[in-house]
Amino acid sequence: MRMEHGCSRTSRRCLLAALILLSVCLSAPAQGRGPIDNPLGIPDARQILPTARDAEGVSATLQILVLLTVLTLVPSVLILTTSFTRILVVLALLRQAMGTSQLPPSQVMLGLALFMTLLIMGPTLQGIHADALTPYLNNEISQEVALNRAMGHLRTFMYRQIESAENYEDVYLFLEYQRGSPIPLDEKVTLDDVGSTVLIPAFVLSELKVAFVMGFRIYLPFLVIDMVIASILISMGMMMLPPVLVSLPFKILLFVLADGWHLVTQTLLMSFT
């Protein structure tokens, strides 16, 4: 009991000392004391962000806020407006068709899809850098013009992929919903007639269709191996032996002998030309 009473008294003293120290710190500016020493040289937030007391300060603060918001949306933009969706879906279907649910690891698949996306989107990214980013950093154009130019390059890429896959019905689907009326048969829809809110979901649907068609073609040889192995095991009376366990080495052997990774990667790259 004495120990508990002593601990409680110590705790009350520490709490009282902390409150006194906090009150002194809060009352320091009001008493006209000088600034607190900063031996580490950490910059004050007021030195980084402009004081939002005039129109210029408010505009700079809003630009920083918009920039941070855009940075949080970068993963969504990467997935929805580039070739990343098709590549990742095909690689995931390939791994599932082989029966190796954990190999290659997800980090490897994502890394391969990311670098293939950078390679495929190289011309588009170079155009964005030359026409939008560099002039904006040199204060030659405004932020709105830079975003419109960058979006123009992405819109051209997305529409070209829809055009090569001939998935115009997806564009008509979202465009008719936006207009609230069906599109006449004699009306010719161009890229300028399609807004970004229509083009992006149409592009995603088109990419999913192409990816699943490619995944179906990859699935077929592995499905044949599974059926052959299952038939052999049933004919031999091995009903309790899982066919997947026996067919997995044969699928890996077939995939390695056919140089499957090279063929799948080549097919993905050539599908964007």
Long-range contacts (C-beta under 8 A, 24 or more apart in sequence): 63-143, 66-143, 78-117, 80-200, 80-203, 80-204, 81-154, 81-157, 81-158, 81-200, 81-203, 82-117, 82-120, 82-121, 82-154, 82-157, 83-116, 83-117, 83-120, 83-121, 83-161, 83-207, 83-272, 84-113, 84-114, 84-117, 85-204, 85-207, 85-208, 85-211, 86-207, 86-208, 86-210, 86-211, 86-214, 86-268, 86-271, 87-112, 87-113, 87-116, 87-117, 87-268, 88-113, 89-207, 89-208, 89-211, 89-212, 89-215, 90-211, 90-214, 90-215, 90-218, 90-264, 90-268, 91-264, 93-211, 93-212, 93-214, 93-215, 93-218, 93-219, 94-215, 94-218, 94-260, 94-264, 97-215, 97-218, 97-219, 97-222, 97-223, 98-222, 98-248, 98-251, 98-252, 98-255, 99-222, 99-244, 99-247, 99-248, 99-251, 100-248, 100-252, 116-265, 116-268, 116-269, 119-269, 120-269, 120-272, 121-157, 124-153, 124-154, 124-156, 124-157, 127-153, 128-153, 128-154, 151-196, 155-191, 155-196, 155-199, 156-191, 158-199, 158-200, 158-203, 159-191, 159-194, 159-199, 159-203, 161-203, 161-206, 161-207, 161-272, 162-199, 162-202, 162-203, 162-206, 165-206, 165-209, 165-210, 167-202, 167-205, 167-206, 167-209, 167-210, 170-201, 170-202, 170-205, 170-206, 171-198, 171-199, 171-202, 173-202, 174-198, 174-201, 174-202, 210-271, 214-267, 214-268, 214-271, 218-264, 221-254, 222-251, 225-250, 225-251, 225-254, 226-251
